[in-house]
């Protein structure tokens, strides 16, 4: 089965949420690279137009322009270790929780005949969960890597994992993924 790693929104603004998951994300990225499996990264951000009234983007409406990530800002940048891991890989620019909406992510996966996606990154209960569910709904077998995801609180993290695991796909640890994908 053809597999790809999706690393969601590992950006400077989320650094405080990644202390535990970052080492595992880097392990996964290294493993996928060593086995020549595709690695795809996403980068969430909003254009100046999206941050300027009248607001049309639902995330900007929800969080406000000052609570949203401006493209090109320091907060928008990929974390340094992630930027190194992403070198030469597709980086999908997105402006909503679902990395498939308004992007070429589905095309990238289809062009490479991907059947399974392994999803990690931030935030577990927002962009990670939403993108993983969307992958499932588009016909991809989907795994969520619980120790390679982070969010604001443990309660939010667990809620995202439980909801996904109930109906959408397997929730695994990094070690399990490394063992199962060779």
N, C-alpha and C positions, 0 to 999 in steps of 0.2 A: 504494500500500500504506500503510495507516494505521500509524504508528510512534509509540512512546513511549520516553522516556529513563527508565531506572531508575538512581538514584543510591543506592548501598548504603552505609549505616552511616558516613557522614562525621561522626564524633563526636570530641569532645575527647580521649578515651582513645587514639585512633589518630593524633593530630596528627603524631607523629614519622614516620609512614609516608606522609605525604601531601605532603611538600615538592615533589616532582616532579609528582605527578598533580593536585594541587588546581587549578593554573591551567588545565589542560585540562578538568577537570570543569566549571569555571566557564564556559569557552568553550562547551562543549556545552550547558550549561543556558541560557546566553544565546541561543545559536542556536535551540534548540528553542522557547524563549519567543518569539523574534522571528518564528518561522514558525508560531506557535500550535499547536505539537505538545505533547501532554501530557508533564509531568515528574512523576515519582513518586519520593519519597525514602523510605528506610527508616531506622529507628532501633532498634538492638538494645538490649535491657535485660531485667532480671529483677525480678520483684516481691519484696517482703520474704518472702512465703510460699515462693517458689522458692529463696530464699537461706537458708532455715531448715530444719534437719534435721527429719524425714527428707527427704533430697534426692530429688526425682523427675525434675527436668529433666536430661537427659543432658549438656548443656554445663556446667551447674553441677557435676554429678558429676565431669566431666572436669577442669575448671579449678579447682574449689573455690569456695566462696562469696567468698573474698577475691580470687580471680582472675577473677571475673565482674563484669559491669557492672550496678550497681543502678539501676533506674529512678529518675529524679529527682536522681541524683547529678551532680556537676560533670563527671565523666567521660562520663556519658550524654548530655550536651547536644550538640546539633549545633554544629559549628564556626561561628563568626560569619558568615563569607562564605557558607557553605552555608545557614545559617538565613535569610539575606537572599534567596538564590536560591530557597529552598523556600517563601517567603511566598505563600500562596494555593494551594499545591499539596497534594495528599494526602501525608501522612506516615504510613507504615505501621509500626506498632509490632510488633516481632518478638522472639522469645525463643529462636530456633535459627538455624542457618546458612542454612536455606532460607526465603526471605522469603514463600513461598507457604504454608508450613505454619502452621496456626492463625491465619491473617490473612485479610483481604479483598482481597489483591492480585489474585488471579485475577478476582474480581468487578469490580474497578476497570477492569482491562484489557478484559474482555468488554463491560462497559457502554459503553466508548468504541470498540468494534469494532477493537481493536488487533490487528495481524497480525505486527508486528515489534517487538522490544524491543532497545534499545541499552543495554548494561549497563556501569557503571563504579563505582568506589568502592574500599572496603577490606573485607576483606583479599582480594587476588586469589585466593588458593588456598583460602580458606574460604568466607565468605559470598557473595562475588562469583561465584566459580566454581559453587558449589552452587546459587545462585539462577538463574544463567544456564542451567545444565544442566536445572534444573527447568522453566524457561520453555520450553526446547526440547522437553522431554518432554510439555509441555502443549499443544504444537502451534504455538508462536510461533517465527517465524524469529528467531534470536538472534545478535546481534553483541556481541563483547566488545572493549572499547577499551583496548588494551595500555598506552598512555601516559597513561591516565586511571584507572589502578588502582594500588594500592600494597599492600605487605605488609611483613613483618618483614625478609626478605632477598631479594636478587636471585635466588638459587637457587629459593626458594619461588615468587616471582613468575613466573619462567620456567616452572617445572613446572606451575603453574596454567594458564598460557596454552597450553602445548603439549598438555596433556591435553584442554582444551576444544576447541582448534582441530582436533584429530585427528578428533573424532567428533560435535561438537555445533553448531558454527557458525563464522562468520568471526571472525578476530582482526584488528582494524584499528587504525590510528593515528587520533588525533583529526582530523587534516587530511583523511584519507580519508572519515571520517564526515561532516564539514562539506561536503565536495564532493559526496557521494552523496545527502545528504538536504537537499533544498531545498523 
